[in-house]
Amino acid sequence: MVRLKDIAEHVGVSVTTVSRVIKDDPSRNVNADIKKKVWLAVKELGYTPNEHARQLVNATKVRVKRTKRIAWLASPGLADDNPYFSKIFKGISETFAKEGYTLELLTHSDLKDEAVFHRIIREKEVEGVLLVDAVEEGILQELKKLVPVVGVDFNYSDHSISTVDYDREEAVYKGMQHLVEKGHCQIGFIGGEINGELKSEKRFRGYRKALSEFGLKLNKDYVIDSGWCMNQAYTKTKSLLNRSEHDRPSGILCASDLLAIAGMRAAHELGLKIPEDIAFVGIDNNEMAQYVVPALTTISIPQYEMGAVAAKTLLNKIKDELQLELKTLLPSTLLIRQST
């Protein structure tokens, strides 16, 4: 078992200095370079700081008292800014609460702060981590070594961890199929990609795949990359729909209900009738979708269930009942309303 003395000798400082760094003692300043060397030694030597953590390391031999705490990485204002995530968060929090677990919010700065990371993760103050927001690959790999980890939504679908999401390509296909059945053969797309190109976003890939399967051509002029910004969706859609009738789409598949609502406003301001002149399909089943005029046809996503299933998956991993890294895709449902 690695001791503070071993770290001190490895770095070439006193045990007291090592203790101050690990405990993040604010009463004495420690050189930043020394701090960095101490934390590197902690990682290299595999230091396990307290008795509870030692028990967790030897969990097969020792009956461990659970902390009943889960850390989740999420942007603090995400649920307030986007109703899509508020339902996911509700599913997560209510599921953990039923099992007697409490949630501790982590931010990106927390994970980059070695003292905070050490206290929460390495000292095993939490039993697992739920990732709702994206995290750097290096941090993800270190988290995986120390605690059970589950990712929610699209950020981790291509990583080697358990994830819970909905099938984005299938959801788009359902919307495209509905538009084709309504007689549309010129179909546009409104979407966005934050950390990459639109062509790699799964809903856009589903749009292109559906066009191909239905024998329709991709018109790049009909594709709007809004950057997930409603104002951009509104202005770019207005520019597109301001063309002549034969030079614009007759239907638009939108990657979210909010983008669809922005596009519908643009159509209204141009005097176009929905769905006679232009039809819209969204994805989410945002609460507002049923109250806009006309009510928005959408692909309903089981957001609450995504959060609940993610929480249950993490609990199973904590209880050692789930060793495999599972990729869970929940189904979506087409809700036909007046916008098509």
Protein Blocks (a to p, Z undefined) as FASTA:
>chain_A
ZZfklmmmmnopafklmmmmmnopakbccdfklmmmmmmmmmmnopafbfklmmmmmmmm
pccddekiacddddfklmmmpmklmmmmmmmmmmmmmnopacddddfklmmmmklmmmmm
mnopafbdcdfbdcdfklmmmmmmmmccddehjklmmpccddddddfklmmmmmmmmmmm
nopabdcdddddfkbcfklpmklmmmmmmmmmnopacdfklpcceklpaklmmmmmmmmm
mpcfklccfbdcdfbfklmmmmmmmmmmnopacfkloccddehjpaklmmpccddddddd
dfklmmmmmmmmmmmmmnopafbdcdddddddddddfkZZ
